[in-house]
Every structure is written in C-alpha cells, then in structure tokens.
Amino acid sequence: MPLRSARGRGVLAATVLASGMAFLDTTVVNVALPSIARELHAGLAGLQGVVDAYLLTLSSLLLLGGALGDLLGRRAVFAAGVALFAVTSALCGLAPTLPVLWLARALQGCAAALLVPGSLAIVRGSFAAEEQGAAVGAWSALSGVTTAAGPLLGGWLVQAASWRFIFLLNLPVAAAALWLTARCVTPSPRRAARLDWPGALLAAAGLAGLVLALIAGPGAGWSPPVLWGGAAGLGALAAFLLRERRTPHPMLPLDLFRSRQLSGANLTTFAVYFALSAALFLVVLRLQARQGWSPLASGLALAPVTLLMLLLSPASGRLAGRIGFRLPMTAGPLVAAAGLAVLAEVERTAPLLGAVSLLGLGLATTVAPLTTAAITGAGEDRAGIASGLNNAVARVAGLLGVAVIPGLAGVDPAAADTPAFAAACRVALRAAALACAAGGLAAFATLPPPPRRPGPPAPPGPGPRRAAAGAASPGMQAADG
C-alpha cells in the first residue's frame, strides 16, 4: 500500500504506538523507582527486580516472538502481543505487592517480545520496496522518540499523580493500536512449517542465562554463581546452534548468516548499541553525579539526539533505498563516534550541545538503514525472525555495554566529586567511541557497494560484431549471475 495513503499511515501509527509502549517501558520506570520503593517497601535488590524482570524476558524471547509471527501470521501474533501488553500493564499498575509487580513486569516483557519483531516485520511487508526505507526510517524515529521521552513523561506522571499511571497509560495506547491494526493491517500468510520448540527453549534459556549474568554481574562482583549462570547460558546457545544445524525445521535457519548483508547489519548493530548504551549511561551519570544536574535537565541535554532522529531518519531511509546501505552505515557510526569522542572531553553546556548534536546526526544517519538492511537481508518470508534477531542483538549489546565499559574504565559513582571519576568517564567514553567506529568499519567491510547506475546504451555496431555480441550475451549474463 502507499505510505502516504490513509491505510499506510494507519499501519505506521499502529506499529509505532505498539513498539513505542514496549520501548517506553524500558526507560519510564527508572524515574518511578523511588516512589515504588516508598509505597511497596522495596530495597535496592527489589527495585533492580522491577527493571530486570522486564529486560530479562524481553531479551530472551525476541527470537521466539519473531519466529511465531512468521509461522502463525504477523498480524495475529502482533495483536496478541499488544493485547497481552495491555493486560500486564494493568496488572503492573494495580500490583499490591512487590512480588506481584515482578511477575507482571516479567509477563510484560513476554508480551513485548511478541509485538516488537511483529511491528517491524509488518512495516517491512506493507509497503512497496521503494517506500520501505522511508517507512522504516519513520518507524525508527518515532519509536526512538517514545524511548527518549520516557524519563520526561514518567517524571511528570509520578509528580502529578502516581507511579501506577506510568503503566496504566498503556491501556488507551494499546486500544488505539489494536483498533488501527484491525482496520489497516493486512493479514500475512502463515508459513507451512512447524515451530522448533526444543530450539526455542534452548534459545530462550541461553539468552536468559547470558542476560541474567550481565544484569547481576556488576552488582554481585561477578561471583561464581553469576559466572556459572553466564557459562550455562553460553552452553545453551551453543546447543541451540547445534540443534538449528541439524533439525529440518529450524527456528533460526543458519543459512540466514550466508547473507553478508544480514550478518554485517547485525555486527554493526552490536557495535553501535554496545557503544551507545554505555555512553548514554555515562553521560547522564556524569551530569547528575558530578555536575549536579537534575534528572529532567540531564534528560533534556540529550534532546538533540531525539530531535535529529525524528527529523532525519525518514530521509536517511529513503537515501539508503537509492544509494544502498554501505555508505550511510559506514558514515553514520563514524560521525556518532566523533560525537562520543568530543563528549569524552567536554563538561560545559555549549560544547556538550554540539557533541550531542553530532552524536544525534550520526545515529539519524545509521538507524533506519541499519534496521532495513537487517530485515531485507533475510527475505520477505523470514522478516519476523530477522527482526527478532536484530532486536535481540541490540538488547544484549546494550546490556553488555553498560556492564563492561564503565567497569573496565573504573567508573565509581561513589567518587563522583574526585578527579579520578572524571578521568574514568573520559576513558570509558573514548572506548565507546572506538566501539562505535568499529561498527562503521564492519559495515564498510561486509555490506555490498552501492548499486551501479546503468550507463548510456552503446551505439549499434556493424552487423557481424553486433551478432557476435548478441551470441555472447547469454554467457555473460550467466557469468554475472
């Protein structure tokens, strides 16, 4: 359908509203934690459970959610995820005790794992090839706005009403998304295959063990139970790959990775989100802990990233559709890396604004082509699993970035008023800049070059030569193929 038609706008609105809820709930809850602690009598470990229960199930089940959408129909699985997200959001908002809130947040992550891969696969499958870049760019920009707006919206709701409203707000949003889905989204056909349940369980167990170790490691000092949990997760992932290689109906067909485009897109995704998650964590920490900024002010300091992504991502997606993915996915991470390198050196407001703007420009150039490259590299019938894989890579990379970079650099929030803290933040942000630049180099090395434009037609030659050229052309076409 045309992107600018009423149905096209309805499809985009439905998918953005649904994925926006899922992305918003990764950030909005952070500002509500003090209120939750007071009302539900939660300590530090209890509050970590509120955050981590959602991240754990979301990261672990994204692959399964994408595969279910491909097998059972993307609209059906997407709508089920949105409805379940509404129900679990209500359970979160009405939770009488902390354990009930943990359970509700874990179920919320399960629902998000159903709807996030489906939302992007629906966008990919609803529009013509020449409009997919703009559609994915708009989806990326608008979904990114919801993520960045989380701290601002959450702070306002907590102050004006109660922390419970950050969850109850999802109910009308989910209702609107379901209504638009029923009216505008065309059902997709089911694939004639069975779901690889052993593979699904191994993938979920492997990702859960790895993610749980990444979450618990920094706080627990990488104790033996944490390390054993991480090792068990890696073992389950290895068993999953072995299973997918041998089963006739794999959940994640390993021949997907023969596509250099898909593999390169996921390498770039890992590097960029590894760097970005660590950098945003460090910048907000430095602004609040060392420079005394309020949470609202530090959130506003990053507003240029959101604004530039909102304005430029659709155009970046359209440009990639014309010139290919290699150039924007190489240049974008390098520009973002330059912004992170400048962020490492400045603490004053004016240079900070310029550095954040440079970071936003790089991300706006990168994100839409990156998402489109990951999905189109798998083919239409596997768009759901490709979307789930790319989202899982991004989530795990983000957790790993926050767990690894600050710790290796020696960042200690308890020593925020010391020169050592500032020096450690500089080292960590430089490391994030190098990781982001590596993502651009990976894109340059793995993605195909821009498509060549057809040149002017050759003038007709003499009769015999023309006949020889015609006779040779099938062989030449075969060699090109």
Secondary structure, DSSP 8 states (H G I E B T S, - for coil): --TTSHHHHHHHHHHHHHHHHHHHHHHGGGGGHHHHHHHHT--HHHHHHHHHHHHHHHHHHHHHHHHHHHHH-HHHHHHHHHHHHHHHHHHHHT--SHHHHHHHHHHHHHHHHHHHHHHHHHHHHHS-HHHHHHHHHHHHHHHHHHHHHHHHHHHHHHHHS-TTHHHHTHHHHHHHHHHHHHHH-------SS---HHHHHHHHHHHHHHHHHHHHHHHHTS-HHHHHHHHHHHHHHHHHHHHHHH-SS-SS-GGGGG-HHHHHHHHHHHHHHHHHHHHHHHHHHIIIIIT---HHHHHHHTHHHHHHHHHHHHHHHHHHHHH-SHHHHHHHHHHHHHHHHHHHH--SHHHHHHHHHHHHHHHHHHHHHHHHHHHHTT-GGGHHHHHHHHHHHHHHHHHHHHHHHHHHHT--GGGTTSHHHHHHHHHHHHHHHHHHHHHHHHHHHHS---------------HHHHHHHHHHHHHHHHHH-
